[in-house]
Amino acid sequence: MKLERSQEYFKRAEKVMPAGINYAIRWMDPHPIYMHKGYGSKVFDVDGNAYTDYWMGHGALILGHANSDVIDAVKARAELGTHLGFPNEPMVELAEKITSTVPNVDMVRFTNSGTEANMYVTRLARAFTQREKIGKIEGGWHGGFDALQIGVHRPFDGKESAGLPDSHASNTILIKFNDENSLRAAFEKNELAAVIVEPILGSGGIITADKKWLTLLRKLCDESGTLLIFDEVITGFRVAPGGAQEYLGAKADLVVMGKIMGGGFPAGAIGGSKEIMSLLDHRNKKRGEVVFHGGTFAANPMTMTAGLETLKILERDKPYKKFEKKSEEIARTLEDLGKDRKISVSVTWAPAVFAVHFMDRKPKNALETYSGDAARTERLHRWMLKNGIIYMGKDMAHFFLSTAHSEEEISNFVEIFDSFLKEEKGR
Ligand SMILES: Cc1ncc(COP(=O)(O)O)c(C=O)c1O
């Protein structure tokens, strides 16, 4: 595979951008691959190499790259002005679509990213409960917001970035996913404004919350006046039209959305009951009573249009049963291949997403996820890339499916995975 032009771009980019990239997770050794275009299930780099893409714009592109209906809608919208700076029609329509689709969401407000949505939802929960502490799951990823970029990676002991004030670490109470004792301990002092959880842990390993644990979490929140926030930035409109709430039959007080609902444009949203969301309504409130939210590009008509078109297509085509069947089938097939080759492989999955772990059981939390064979996980990434399959990342092998992935591409994925296991056996 030729990567000469990527190398040239890297040399230029490195001079003008730290590490030559805009997000550390997009790094690849010895240099990043610079992309030119995406179409359907494929991305094409600046050297003209084609890859079957299982990263899908960080999971934002459930319909694949450059879906023609979304592109047409966006083109038509662009001709009317890309950014009006005022409330607009697609904003209202998308808000109506989301509130009629996602359970327990009477009202929404839009942001430009999942990080931003999590920042505002934390503020909203603190204002509503008049408490400061936030419960957060070890290994949970909610973006780069100070209060939540705590305990993301092993050993889950605090701040994940230089420059975070101690006060953030002390106000964030870490909880082990799927661990009842840890959950009860977090509620002992009755001081939590909210617990924020990805009901299907995403970058921590694609692990579904145990029903019993989730029921206990709901009960403890109800008993202590703590708000339960579901971060559905990955699961929203992926695992079911109503996200993980619908898929798992659970109820959140506040829902954070992003990725898919922006149709490939920068997006995020927070939603919840009228009672809670009304704190964002500035009318008839004094300064200090209203929770601020906004932003120059928030609810811009491009994102709203792309998101609306995407949700309409999902509503029309109903791909969810197929996604569920496909993910389950892939998981079973990859695990069987592991058995055949006598290499421990376990696959965790939810509709349209799965993760491969080189261990003999399914991880229950992020600590277990990262206890697998890290070197083998990294080798898998290299092997896949060499064979024209791209995904992120080399530390946790997770794969996003879209409606654009064909049966042939998935069979090809399985074959390449098997060839990897064969290669590993020969090591
Ligand atoms: C569950 C979850 N929450 C929040 C975020 C942050 O979203 P964004 O990258 O749009 O800021 C992500 C991003 O991957 C995510 O997976």
The ligand as a Gaussian input file, in Angstrom:
#p B3LYP/6-31G(d) Opt

LIG

0 1
 C      -20.738000       8.205000      24.426000
 C      -20.088000       9.464000      23.938000
 N      -20.388000      10.616000      24.522000
 C      -19.857000      11.779000      24.105000
 C      -18.955000      11.810000      23.078000
 C      -18.351000      13.106000      22.640000
 O      -18.927000      13.530000      21.467000
 P      -18.143000      14.526000      20.490000
 O      -16.930000      13.805000      20.010000
 O      -19.137000      14.841000      19.420000
 O      -17.800000      15.729000      21.284000
 C      -18.612000      10.630000      22.427000
 C      -17.663000      10.639000      21.298000
 O      -17.170000       9.677000      20.830000
 C      -19.185000       9.414000      22.872000
 O      -18.854000       8.249000      22.310000

